[in-house]
Amino acid sequence: MEAIRIHKLEAKTHHGHSFKICAVNFDEACVIQDQIQSDLFNIIWVKNGSGTYQIDFETYEIKDDTIFFLTPGQVLKIKDEAIREGYRIAFSQDFYCIESQGKEIACNGVLFNNIYELPYIKLNELDKTSFEGIIEDFFEELENPGTSHDDLIATYLKLFLIQATRLKKREVLQSDVPVKQGLVDEFSELVERHFRTKHAVSEYADLLNVAPKTLTKRLQLEHASTPSELIQKRITLEAKRLLTYSEQSVKEIAYELGFEDPAYFTRFFKKQATFSPNQFRSQLI
């Protein structure tokens, strides 16, 4: 189907880091693409339309003005979609993720690398107006670059993420989902960083300088899950990603995820996912 506007612009910094933005507007609702998986951070705004999407093997029903946030390695699969208008922003880690960014809007903050919360936000009319303004600023600068071009694009991106982070936190406060704080937040970050090599709760308790019982109590209070459950969930998710999107053998995946015995990995995976690794992979064919 022909689009009345397919607008793609890309910026390359002098270090070779990338930023891309694409706007799509169709006469009639249709599917933009079947799947997104890349080594870039992706922001997908379904502005006008609806669909059923799968992110990290979880299914979400979406309608109008929803923004997804995808970390490199995550996959957005479309099971059903009818889109009239939307945007996609993609950027490399080196383009934006620098140590000077505030913790909440960095690439391991509220929006990205957060597998324990919903990977999207919903916009009301006021929110939509604000985000539309930033999108127009992106296109204006990319079409007419001037002094400090890269810095201005990064500033607009930061503003977009600040607005999205505020909205995400507002949604959490209005829901029944506990807000992660302090120790729980630090634990989640450590799991994301070390799940391939550290599988025991005691290892994370040591890194946090607390007793394992203290960590368990705090996490259950704020997250309704035990540390062990969250560690296992993260390992299982990565195993599913590798089984689905890589050609590595089960043995190679086991070693990559820190299992010295592939047979033990198989038992672990089957307990978590019901199927053995080979059975899980065979279902995808």
Helices and strands as residue ranges (DSSP letters): E 3-12, E 18-30, E 35-37, E 41-55, E 58-63, E 66-70, E 75-91, H 93-96, G 103-105, E 120-122, H 125-143, H 149-174, H 182-194, H 201-208, H 212-223, H 227-245, H 250-256, H 262-273, H 277-282
